């Protein structure tokens, strides 16, 4: 499955909905979109991973780079996933302590 990226707003938050596979081939598109949205949104962004079917180390690296970029400009990058297999990746790598991860977009948008 290819990567699909769409943007919406909830309240004052910009939400990037990510669907499909985030891997070595699709990560550059995701990184470009995250970077441009952080630049446009005063460095705050919600990345919704609920429809991601696969996430590899390159994808995780892309999210870390996005978090670093947001932090550099005093902003936030919040993640959303309700999938146990995706959460397991964050726990195994210890990144669940680095990222703020929510179960729903609504929770993240109102954080």
N, C-alpha and C positions, 0 to 999 in steps of 0.2 A: 504494500500500500504506500502511496506517495504521501508526502507531507502536505498538510493543508493548514494555512494560517489565516485567521480572520480577526478583525478588531471590532470591539464594541465598547460602549461606556455603561457603567453602572454608577449612578450618582456622579461623583467627581473622579472616579477611577477609570483608567483605561485598562481594558482586559484584552489580552492576546490569547485567543483560543487556538490551541495546537492540537491537531488530529493526525493520526498516522504514525509512521516510523521516524524517530529522531536518531539518525545514525551518521556515520562518516560522510555520507553523500548529501544528506539533507541539512545537516547542522550549519553549514555556511549560510543558508537562507534564513534559518532561525536566528543566527547570530546577527545578521544584517538587520532583520526586522526588530529584534530586541534593542539593538543599539540606536536605531533611528527613533523608536518610540520613546526610549529614555531621554533622548535629546529633545523631543517634542513635548514631553509631558512633565517637565521639571524633575526628571529622574525618578518618577514613581510609576510602577507597572505591576499588574497582576498577570501572571502567566498560568493559564489554565491547561493542565496536563491530563485532564480527566478522559480525553479521547485518544490519548497516546497509546498505541498498541505495542511499541517497542522503544526502548531507550538504552543506548549504549554509552560507553565511557566518553565518547566524543560529544554526545548530547549533554551529558552531565557537565563536561568541561565548558560547553557553550553557556549553560545556565550559570556556572560559577563566574565566567567572564562577564555575563550580564549583571550579576550581583555586584561584582567588583566595580563595574562601570557606574551602576546606580549609587553605590557607596561613595565613589570618588566625587560625585556631584551632590552628595548629601541626601540622596533619595532612597527609595526602597524597591526591592523586587520580591514580591510575594508569590509563592507557588500554591497551586491548587491541584490536589489529586485525591481521589477516593479509592484508588486501586492499590491493593496490598502489595502486588509485585513491584510496582514503582516505588512505593514507600520502603520496601525492603532494600532496594538499591541505595536509597538515601541513608538508611540505618546502617547498612554494611560499611559504607564509606565514611560514616560519621557526619555526613552533610546534613542530617536531620537536625543537628545542633547548630548548623551554620545558617540554614535557610529557615524562614518562617513559612510553615506549610499548613494550609487549611484544607478542610474536607469539602467545602463548597465555595463557589465564586462569591456568593452573597456574603459569607463570613469574611472573606478576604477583602471584599469591596468596602465593608463597613468597619474594617480594623483600623 
